[in-house]
Amino acid sequence: MQAAHSQDMSHLNKHARSRRSLLLFAASTAFLRFGSKIVDAKEAKGPPKPNNLLSPDAALSRLLKGNDRYVQGASRVDDFRRERPVLVEGQNPYAAVLSCADSRVVPELVFNSGLGDLFVCRVAGNFANDDTLASMEYAVAILNTPLILVLGHDHCGAIDATIKSLHEDKRPPGHISSLVTALSPAVKASGDQAGDAFAQATRQNVINNVNKFKSTGPFLNAAVEQNRLKVVGGLYRIDTGKVDIVS
């Protein structure tokens, strides 16, 4: 009797797993179909910014050239009155950036970009949560963005708060504790590394989130494997404005 009950439970569990797999597949297919309809409609009109149709490598090169102009103070001059109407019906950014919410780090300025060029998500500590992952999936699957950059920076207050919290074994008040939870793996992983602990933790956090984007399914990891998407990490130097690619 017990054996029969176990067999029944095993059958039910397999059925439940199969059903979840089918639901996930159906949801993924529906999302892609929804995205393809949007893309088809936009392609019928042509992309609002044709110059943004780039390969992943070309997108990274353009991003870094924009940073060079910013560092040198040779910023471009944009006529936003002309750009705004072009973007009313849609967007095709050439890069997506996950950056810190720090007021000193503004991706659109750092990379000397115009309207509709960058798809930006910002959160203190530049880490990927579910909302960020969903946003990047939208950028890649719907907008066909070929590049994701995780942008950390030196003198990051969120990293500093996490280091102090772990060192003192005391969690900060309010919702700031959620930042500590998200950034703790990077701080702990960099604890045994040589050099400045603050700098190593900042770098490790960037690398962790690059790996997270690369491995997250069903859209981002597939796009990476098909060479439609490049995911890289960078560090912004507040004193010079320079962005160094670290991953």
N, C-alpha and C positions, 0 to 999 in steps of 0.2 A: 504493500500500500504506500509506504514511504517512498520507494523507488519510483512508483508511478507518479506520485506528487512531485518529486524532483524533476522528472522528465517533463511534466506539464509546465512547471515553472521555467525550466530551461527553454522550452518552446516559446513561452510567452515573452521571455527576455529577448530571444532572438527576433521575435516578431516586432517587439518594441524598437530594437536597434535598427531593424530594416526599415521600419516606418519613419524613424528619425532621419535616416539616410535619404530616404525618398523625399521627405519634406525639405531637407537641406538642398538636395539637388534641384527640386522644383523651385525653391526660392531663388537659388543662384541663377537658374535658367530664366526665371521671370525678370530678375534684376538686369541680366545681360540683354534680354529682349527689350526691356524698357529703355536701357541705355542705347541700344542700337537704333531704336526709333528716333531718339533725340538726335543722335549723331547723323543719321540719314537725313533728317529734316534740315539740320545745319549744313550738311555737305551740299544739299540741293541749292542752298543760297551761297555757299562758300564760307569759309571761316572768317570771322571778323578781323583777325590779324594773321594773314597768310605767312608773315615772317616768323611766326611762332611755331610753325610746323617743322619741328627739328627732330633729329635722332637723339637718343639719350646722351651720346658723347658730345654732340654739337650743342645741346642744351647746357651741359656743364661748362663747356668752353665759353659760351655766351655769358653765363652767370659770372664766371671768374673775370672775364674782360670788363664786365660792368663794375665789379668790385675794384679792379685796377683804376678805372676812371674815378670812382668814389675816393679812393686813397689819394690820388693825385689832385683831387679837387676839380677835375675836368668834367663836371656833371653835365648831362644832356639837358637840352631845353625842350620842354614839351608844351604843346598847345592842347590843353585839356578840353578846350571847347570843341576841338575837332575830334578828339579821341572818344569823348563820352557818347555821342550819337552812334558811333560805329559799334559800340558794345551793348547797346540797348537790347538787342535780340539774342545775345549769347556771349560766350567767352571761350577762348582756347589758350590758356596759359601754358608757357613752355616749361615751367618748373613749379613744383610745390615745395614749400618750406615749412618745417616745424621749428619754431624758434622760441626762445624765452620771452616772457611778457615784459622783461626789463625795458624801461623807457629809453635806455641808451642803445638798444639793438633794434633797429627798424629795417627789416629785410628789403622793403621797396627802395629805401635810401642806400643801404649797404651795397646793393647790387645795381644801383642806378637804373631802375626799371620804370617803365611807364604803366599806365592803367591797363589791366587785363593781361599783364605779363606773368605775375606770380600769384599762386594760390597759397595763401598763408594761414597757418594755424599757430596760435601763440598761447603758451601756458608757462607759468613760472617753473623753471627747471627743464624746459623743453623735453618732456617725456610723452610717450604715446599711451593714451588711455583709450577706452572703447570709442569715445566720441571722435578722438583724433583719427583712429583707424578708419572709422566710417567716413570721415571727411576725405581722407587720402584715397580710400576706395572710390569715392565719387570722382575725385580728380583724375584717377587713372582709368577707371572703367567707363565713365561717362564723358569726361572732357579729353581723354586720351593724352594726359600729361605724361611726358616721357622721363621725368626726373623728379626724385624726391631728395631734398637735402635736409638732414637733421643738423641744426645750427646751434651749437653751444657757445659759451663765451666765458672769458676770464672774469674774475670778481663777481661770480654769480651768487646772489644772496640766498637762493633756494638751496644750492649745494652747501654753502657755508652754514646755514641753519641746520641742515641734516647732519653735517659733521659734528657740530656742537651738541645737537640732541643726542646722538649716539655716544659721544664722548662723556656727556654728563648723565646719560641714561635717564633723560627727562624729555618727555614729549612736549612740543610747543602747544599753546592753547588754540582752541577753535579748529577750523578746518585746515589750518596750516599743517596740522599733523598728517593730513592725507598726502601732502607733498613729501614729507619725511618718509612715509611708507613707500612711495613710488621711487624715491631716489636712494633709499638705503642700500639696495643691492649693488649699485655702482660704487658707493662709498665703501662698503664692506669688501667688495672685490678688489678695490685698489689699495686696501690697507697695507698689504705686504709688498707693494711695488716700490721701487727706489724712486727718490726724488720728492718733489713737493706734493704732499698728500692732497691739497686742494686742487692743484692742477691735474693730478692723476685721476681724481674722482670725477672732475669735469669731463675729461677726455673719455673715461670709461662709460659715463652716462651716455655720451654721444654714440659710442660704439654699441652699447646695449640696445639702444633704440633703432639704430640702423639695422641690426640683426633682427629685431622684432618686426620691422616692416618687411624685410626680405623673406621672413619665414611665415608670415601671416596669410592664411588662405581665406577664401578660395581665389581671390582676385590678385592680390599683390604678389604673392609668391609665383603664381602662374605667369604674370607679366614679366617678372624678373627672369624666369626660366626661358621665356620666349624672346628674351632680349628686347622687349618693348619698353622696359623700365629699368633705369639705373637708380640705385639708392646709395647715397654717399653721406659722410659726416664731415662737418667742418667746425672750426673754432674761430670765433671772432675776437680780435684783439681791440679792446676799447680804446687804448691809447693811440693806435695807428690806423684803425679801421680795416686792417688786413684780415682776410679770411684764409685760413690754412686748411686744406683738405687732410683729414686724419684717418679716414676709413672709406 
